[in-house]
Amino acid sequence: MTSSPTLALTMLGAGQEVGRSCCVLQYRGKTVVCDAGVQPAFSGIASLPFIDELDWRTVDVLLITHFHVDHAAALTYITEKTNFREGKGQVYMSHATKALHRLMMQDFVRMSSASSEALFSAQDLAMSLSLIKTVSAHQLITPCPGISFTPYHAGHVLGACMFFIDIAGLKILYTGDYSREEDRHLLKAELPPVRPDVLIVESTFGIKSLEPRPEKEQRFTTLVHQIIRRGGHVLLPTFAVGPAQELMLVLEEYWKAHPDLHDVPIYYTSNSAHKSMAVYQTNINTMNANIRARFAQRDNPFVFKYISSLSQSRGWEKSIADGPPCVVLASPGFMQTGPSRAVFELLAPDARNGVVITGFSIKGTLARELLDQPAEIESVKGGGLMIPRRISVAEIPFSAHVDYSQNAEFIELVDAQHVVLVHGEKNTMADLKAAMTFRYKERGKILSIHTPRNLETLELTFPEERVAKVIGHLANISAQTDNVISGLLVSKDFSYALLDPRDLTAFSGLPTSTLTQRQKVAIGVKWELIRWHLEGLFGAVEEGRDHDEQGVAVIRIMDAITLTHTQEYELTLEWESSAQNDMLADSALALIVGIEKSPASLKVSSCPQAHEHPHSDHNAVSTREQRLAWFLEAHFEDVRLHAGEGDEGSNITIAIDGNVATVDVDTLIVRCENENLKTRVELVLRVAIIATASLVDIALSHPQ
């Protein structure tokens, strides 16, 4: 028995951590990689996934769910600094993701170029971008035989996709980061129409429940207003693209409703955010109904009246800190480096100012550290320079990740056989696993849920189910009848089809041909004896003359094998090769080459009248008795036929090692004191009945 195929799932990143998402799926010789991000808490090589653990030449497909650095920033390193290009791997992401990824990575290269730990250059980025192929939501893509995938809207950020992947018939749903709540501009994550075998799902917030969006927006705008009223500056560290646009829509609406704020400027400091506005405006069709309706009325939601882009000229951070109260949206959201870190260090000593953490804060980043309300923080300039922290710190996440209730509901609706938790810290994952296990147990169900660590290979085995589609001529036949149908079972790209041989060329492109087998056999017995043995094995055979071979004798066996008496001591077997015909030919050959050694052949040879067709029922019965005796003699040797007299019937005696078995020819009942011998005779007798019955039928149907 062959072993069931196994899916090997290895996390090169985001295994019991948040950041550097990179999931490797290997099944039936195919390799699919989902996401290739960096760890924002680290820098340089240390920020990459564990890429040395994979031979990147073997990758068939690399899928990027969205443009955030923790899901996409390692892509350029993989394509340009590993052996990825030596293979046939293909890279896919959505149209919007590619456009925004280019902008984000240009900023990433610019900020890291000043460091000695830069991972790649602008030229490497340009080379990598040329490899990327774009896809649309709901588009079925088959990049290579055995692999197909379909993107579905994931919410979270513009262009984000979850991928429904089919590898050799195994169905996997990889969510990436997703949101099941429709925000001000994005659709919520979709539920794929097909049930997957494996669900790989984020667990960022674990069992945490987030407050409803209306309450969250009200709390956010109230806090921002309070900081402005006390004469402070508001710092909103956020990702340049995605959360930034969502916050801008919230602030624009609030400023419009509060005239006292009209003189308070709102700035966003990222060049990427400024350039991305064009991408947002050209991807309105991927957003929710509210945005599409406004755009249809020539009301562009992303043309802001109270929000403007701030040029990052020399000394811009100090001019902000020394200027009047304002709101500043600055990237990155983790505050490790860049504009958000520079502005924070200038605002931190003043208690009037406030920073609002609006996204998920990764462990090891300044954003996470600030939640503990430290008295001071170390300057990004290093050298032990400490900065007092008097600025107020609050957390109001607009991170567009699912909370516990949304995640649990989605897991239940997907109803996969296996659930794999990724993109979550160790304790968070453990809490979610325990909560989901208890949730299912209460309903009398069992959930197979896994929380793999980085570099831990999770092996999932699935019973192999082969379903063949009936196509072509056979499809017409099966539609018209309920009978069993037969045809060619063809495997193509891990799928199976049952078809008529006439359809093989059209389906597979393969040419068809007929193979004729021919076998010559030397013989030392008469033609009539060969025919007699063939009748005993196959029943009726057709005998005639071959006009193409100058009238030589021919026997046709089961309308498949042609036996020609080509020479006095030679026979030729000919047949069209197939599994069934080859088996018949083997049987006929085995019979013919053993005729000379058969005890029954000696009996027939010494009694020529046995080959004549009988003239009466009595002769037919007599022939039956004799043939039964010869058949048994071939197995037991000491066999004697006793003809009955008067009303007594005939019987056959078989003697072996002092034991005697008697067979009543009329009733075919076996009598013997030795049970082993009796059982053996009965088994041989069943075969003899089948062979001799067909010969008697021939004799009766061809009276002379």
N, C-alpha and C positions, 0 to 999 in steps of 0.2 A: 504494500500500500504506500503510495507516495504521500509525503508530508504536506499539510496544508500550507499555502503561501503565507509568508509573514511580512507585515509592515514594520520596518525599522524607522523609528522616529527619534532623531537626535537634536537636542537644543544646543546650538553653538552660541546662544545668547538668549536672554529673557527666560531662562530656566530658573525659577525661584528668585528672580530679580526683575526689576523694571529697567529697560534700556537694552541697547544692542540686540534687538530682536533678530533672530536668524534660526529658522526651523528647517531641518533637513528631513525629507521624506524619501525612503528607498523601498521600492516594491517591484518584484518581478523584473529586476534588472534595470529599472528606470529610477531616475533621481530628480526630485523637484525640491527647490529651495524657496521658502517663503520669507521675504524681507531680508534686509542686510543693513542693519543700523549700527550706530556707535553708542557707547555708554557716556552720556553727558557728564557724569561725575568724574571721569578719567580723561586723560589727554594722550595724544600720540598713539603708538602701537597698543598701549594698554586699553585704549577705548574700543578697540575692534572686537568683533566676535572671535571665537577660537577657530580661526579660519585654517590653521595648519592641520586640523583634524579631518579635513576633507580634501580629496583629490578633485579639484574644481574642473578638470577635464571631463569628469564623468557626469557633470550636471547637464540635464536635458533642458530644464526650464527654470528660470529664476523670476519669481513674481514679487512685485513691490506693491504693498497695499495702499500706502500714502507717502507723502513727501517729508514727514517729520524726520529729524536727524536720527532719532533712535530707531527708525525703521528703514532709512534709505541712505544715510551718509556714508556707509561702508561700501556701497555699490561700486564706486569708482576704483577704490583700492582693489576690490576683488577682480574686476574686469581688466585692470591695467597692471597690477602688481603680482597676480598669481598666474597659474597656467590655464585660467578659464578660457582664453582665446584659442588654446590648442584643441579644445573639444568642439562640440557642436551646440553648446548652450545658447539659449535665446532668453532675452530679458523683456518682460512685459509690465506695463503699468497703464493707467487710464490717461486720456489726453490731458486733462487738467493736472493730474499728478506730474506728468512729464514737464509741463510748462512751469509749474511751481517748484518742482525739484531743481530745475536749472537755476532759478533765481535764488533758492535757498543755498544751493551748493556754491554758487558764486560768492555769496556772503561768507560761507564756511571756509572757502579757500582763502579769501581776503583776510579773515581774522586769524587763520592759522599760519599764514605765510610768514608772519613776523616771528613765529616760534621755530625753534630748532626741531620740534616734533611734528612738523607738517607731514601729513600722510601722503599727499599727492599735489600735483601742480595744476594750474589752470588748463594746460595742454592735455593732461591726463583726463580732466573733467570733460573737455570737448570730445576726446576720443571715446569716452564712455557713453556720452549722450548719443553718439551716432549708432550705438548698438541697440538702443531702446526702441521697442515696437509698442505702439499704442493700441488700446482696445476700448470698446464702449460697453456700458452696462448691458447685461443680458445677451451679449454676443458670444456665441459658441466658437471657441478657438481650438484647433487641433494642431499644435506646433510640431508634433512628430508622431509616428505610429505608436499607439498604446497610451497616449496622454491627451487629454482634452480638459478644458476648463471654461467656466463661465463666471464673469464678474457680476456682483450684485452691490447695490448701494449700501454703504456701511454707516452713513451719517458721519459723525466725528469732525471731518474737515472736508473742504471741497475736493472732489475727485477720489475720496477714499472708497476702496472696494474691499469686500470680502470675496474670497475665491472659492467656488465650488469646483473641486478638482476630481477628475476621474483618471485613475492610473490602472490600466489593465482591468477595468471593471470595478475596482475598489473606489468608493466615493468618500471624499474627504472635504469638509467645510472648514476653511481657515478664516477666522473673522478679522484678524489684525485688531486694531483699536476700533470700537464701534459704539454707536449710541442708538438707543431705542426711543429717544425722545426728540421730537421735531423742535428745532430751535428757531431763531428768527430768519434763517436763510437756508437751512439744509433739510433734506428729507431724512426721516428716521431710517435705521437699518432695516433691510427687507428680510423676509423669511423665505428662503429658497423653496421651490415647490416640490423638490425631491428629498427624501430622507437619506442623509448620509450614513455611512458606516462609522465614521469618526468625526467628532467635532473638536476642533482645536480653538479654544476660546480664551480671550483675555480675562484676567482676574484682578485688575488694577486696584479696585476699591474693596475687593473681598466681600465681607458681610456688611459693609457700611451702607447706610441709607442716606441719600442726598435729599436736601429739601426741595420742594417743588419749584419749578422755574419762576413763577410769578413772585413768590416770597423771596427767592434768592435775588432776583433783579431789584426788588424793592429794598432789600437790605443793602445791596451793593451801592445803589444810587444814593441812598440815605447817608451811608458812611462817607462816600466821596464828597457829598454836599457839606457834611459836618466838618471835614478836614479843610475844605475851602473857606468855610465861615470862620474858622479859628486862625486863618491867615497862613495856612500851610500849603505845601505842594503835595500832590498825590502821584505816587509812582505805581504804575501797573506793569510789572514785569510779565511779559507774555510772549508767546511765539509770534513771529512777525506775520505769519500767514495762518489764517484759520481762526483761532481764538481772538486775535486782534480785530478781525473784521466783525466778529460777533459782538465784541465789547463796543466797537464804534457804533454799531446799529443801536445798542442800548443807550449809550451816552448821547447820541444825536437826538434820539426821541426825548430823553429827559431834559436836555438843554433847551430844546424847542418849547417844552412845557413850562420852563422856569426862566422868565425874563431877567431875573437878578443874576443869572449865570452867563448871560450873553457876552459879557465883557471878559469872561474867564476863558482863556484859550485852552484847547485840547490839542496836544501834539502827538504824532507818532514819529519815531526817530529812525525807523528802518527803511533803507532804500528798497529792500525786497518787498516790504508792505506797500510802498508807493507803486512799484512796478507791477505788483500782483493785481492791482485794481483792474488793469486791462484784462487779465485772465478771468477775473470774476465776472466782468461785464460780458465776456464772450462765452461764458458757460452758464448763463441764466437758465438754460433748458434743463440743467441737472439739479436745480434748486427747487424749493418747495413752492406751493401754489401762490402763497402770499407775494413772494418776490417776483414770480412770473407775471402775476396780475399787475403789480405796480410798474413793472418794466413795459408791459403792453400799453399802459396809459402814459408812456413817456416820462415816467417818474423813476429815474435811475436811483435805486436805494444806495448805491455806492458812490454817489456824488454828494459829499458832505458840506454842510454850511458852517458848522461850528468846529470842525476838525480839520487840521491841516498837517502837511508833512513838514518836518523840521530838517533843514539841511545840516549835515554833520561837518560843519566847518571847524576849523581849529578853535578850541576853547568853548565850544557850544554847550558842554555840560555845565561849566561855571556860570555862563550867562543864564541858564535855566535856574540854577540854584540861587543865584543872586537876584533874580527877577521877581515879579509879582506872583501871587498864587496861580497855579496852573495844574493841569492834568497831563502826565507824560506816559504814553504807552511805549515801552522800550523792550527790545529783545536782547538776549534770549530769556525765556521764562525761568530757567534754572539759576540765572544770575551768577554763573561761574566766571564769565568774562563779558566783554562787549559793552554796549551802551547801557543796559540795565544795571550792570555792576558799577560802571563809572558814575552814573547819576545817583545810585544808592549811597555810595561812599561820601558824596558831597552833601546829601540830605540827611544822612544818619544822625549826626550830632544834634539836630534841632527837633525838639519834642512837638513842635507844631505840625511837622510833616507826617505823612503816613504812607506806608507801603501795603498794598493789598495783593496777596498771593492768589492769583486767579486761575492757576492751573495745578495739575498734580505735581507735587514736589518729590523728586527722586532722592533717595537716601544718599548722603555724601555730597549734596549740593548746598549752596548757600540758602536757597529757598527753603529747604527742609530745616537747616540749622536755625533760621530765623523764627520758625514756629516754636522753638524752645525759649524765645525771648532772651537771648544772650545779652550780657551787659556791654560787650564789645566784640568786634569782629576784626579779623586780620585783613589788612589791605591786600588787594590783588597785586600790588607792587612788591610784596614780600619784604624781606629784611626785618621781620619781626614788628613791623609798624602796625599798631593796634588802633582802631577807630571806635570811639564810644558810640553805643547804640542807644539813642533816645527817641528815635522815630517810632511811631506806633506801628504795630504789625498785626494784620488780620488776614484770615484765609477765607475766601469765598470762591470755591472752585467753579470755573466755567470750562472744565476740561473735556466735556463731551465724551466721557466714558460712561458705561453702564454702572449703576449701583447694584446692590444685591438683588432687590426685587425684580429689576429689569433683566439682569443676567439669569436669574433662576427661571423666570418665565420663558426666556428665549431658549434656554437649555431644554426645558420640558417640551416646548413646541417643536424643536428640531428633532428630539427623540432619537438621538444617535445611540448606537450600540456601545461606543466608547467615548468618553469626554476627557480631553486633555487640557489642563489648566496651564496657561503660560502668562508672561507679562504681569507678574505679581510677586511681591516679596514673600519669603518663605512662610512666615507666620500668617500672612494674609491668605495665601493659598490654602494652608492647612485649615484655617477657620472656614473658608468657603467650602472645602471638601467635606468637612464635618457637617456643616449646615445642610448641604445638598444631600448627603447620605441620610441624615435624619429626616429630611423633607420627603424623600422617596420611601423610606422605611415606614413612615406614618401612613403612607398610601398602599402599603403592601408590595412595594416594588424595590428592585435592586438596581443601583446605578454604578456602572463600572467607570470610576473616575480616577485620573492619574495626575500626578504633580512632578514631572521629571526635573531633575537638576540639570545644570549645564554639563554637557559631555556624557550624560547618562543616556544610553540608548534604550528606549522603550520598545519592546517587541510585542506586537499584537498579531495574533493568528486568527485567520478567518477560514471557515470551511469553503472549499472551492465549489461554487455552483455554476454549472455551465448551461446556459440557455441559448438554444439555437433558433434563429429566425428561419421560417420556411418562406422561400422566395421563388420567383420565376414560375415555371410551369407547375412545380409542386404546390405553390400557393393556390393556384386555381383548382387543383385536384383536392386539396385539403378543405377548401371552402365548400366543395360540393359533396363531400362524403365524410363520415365519421370513422371510416376504416383506418387502420394503421398504414402509414405511408413510409416509403423508404427512399433514400437518395444519397448523395455525396455529402458528408459532413466536412465543411471547409472552415479552417481557422484562418482569420485575417485580422491582424492588429488586435489580438486578444479577444476578438468577437467571433461568434460561430454562426454559420449559416448552413441550412439543409437545402440542397438544390438538386435539380435534375442534371445529369451529365451534359445535356444540351446547353445549359446555362453557364457552364464552368468558364468558358472563354470570356463571355461578357462580364461575369462577376469578378474574375481574378486576373484576366488578361493572359492566362496560361493556354497554350495550344493543347489540343487533345489528339490522341492517336490510339489505334487498336494494335495490341501486341499479340501475334499468333505464335503459339508454342508448338514445337514438333519434336517428338521423341521416337527413336527407332529401337526395337527390342528384338533380340534373337530368340527364336522359339524352337522347341523340339517335340511339340505335340501337334495334333491335328486341329484344323480350323474349327471343326464341329465341337471339339472338346472345349476350346476357348469360349465359343459362344455359349455352351452349356453353363460354364462357370460364371460368365458374365450375367446370364439370366438369373442364376442363383443369388447373385449379389445385388443386382440393380432391378430385377423384375423384367418387364418387357423391354427388349431391345429391337431396334429396326435393322433388318439385314437386307442388303441389296447389292447392286453393282455400280461401280464408279465409271461413268462414261468417259470422263476426262483421263482416266488411267487405264484405257484399253480394256474396260469391263472387269477389272479385278474386284474381288469380294470386299464389301464394306459393311461395318457395323456402326450404327449411330447409337450412342449411349446417352440417355436422358436429354436428347436434343442439344448436347453440349460437346461431347467428345466423339470424334470420328476415328474409327479403328480400321486401317486399310491393310489387307494382306498383299503387301507390295512384292514380296518374293517368297519362295517356297519355305524358307526357314527365317523369315523376317516379317515383323509387323511394324506399322507406323501409326503412332497416336498423334492427333492434331486437335488443337482447341484454342479458342480466344481466351487469353489470360485474364483471370479475375480471381478473387479470393475463393469463390464457390467453385468455379471451373477447375482451378488448380487443385483443390481438395478432391474433386471427383477423379481427375487425371491421376493423382497420387494413389487413390484407392484402386483404380483399374490397373495401374502398373504393378502395384504390390500383389494383386491377385494373379496377374498373368505370369510374373516371374516365379510364383510359387506353385503353379499348376502341376509341374512335373513331379513334385514331391508329395502331392496330396494323395492320401489313401483312397479318397473318393474317385480320383482320376483313374486309379488302377481298376476299380470296380467298373467304372463306365467303359473303360477301354476293353475290358474282358467281356462286356455284355453289350454288343452293338445295338441290340434291340431297344436299349434304354434311350437311345437318341432318336428313335422313331416316334412320331406323334401317335398316341394311343387311338384305338378305333372304338373304344367303348368306355363307359364309366368304370367298369371293372378294371380294365387296364390302367385307367387313370388312378384308381385307388391303389392298385398294385405298385404303380410307379411311385406313388406317395410313400408307401411303406418302405420301399427299397431306398428311396432318397433319404428318409429319416434315419434309416440304419446307417447309410454311408456318412451322413452328417455327424452322427454320434460317434462312429468309428474313427473319424478324423480327430476326435478329442479323447476317446477312451481306448481305442485299439481293439480290446477283446469284447467285441459286440456281435451278437447273433440275433438274426431275424427268424422267428418261429411262426410259420403260416398257420392260421387257424383252420380247423376242419369242422364241417357242419355249421352249427350255430356258434361255435367258439370263435372269438376274435383273435386276430394276430397280436403277438407281443414281441418286444425286443428285450433281451437280457444283456446286462453290462456287468462284467466281473473285474474287480480291482482288489488286490491284496486280500483275497478270501471273502470279500463282501460282494453281494450280488444285488443289483437293482433291476426291477422289472418295469417296463413301460407298456401300458395298454395302448395299442396303436389307435383304437377307436376313441377312447376317452382321454388319452394322453395323461392318465394318472400314473404317478411313479410310486412304487412300493419298495421299501428298503428298510431294514432294521438299523442300518447305520445312517444317522441323521445328516452327517456331513456329506456323505456320498449322495444321499437323496436330494439335498439342497443343490449340490453342484450339478447333478443331472437335470434338475428342474430349470436351472438357469440356462444351461446349454440348449435344452429343449425349446425354450422360448425363442431363442435365436433361430433354431432349426425350423420352427413352425413358420416364421416370417419368410425365410428363404424358400422353403419347399412349397408354401402356399402360392407364391407368385409363379413358380414353375408349373404347378398343376393348373392354375388359371390359364396359362399360355397353352398348355396341352389341350384343355377343353375348348378353347376358343379357336383352335386351328386343327379340326379333325381332318384326317386324310380321306 
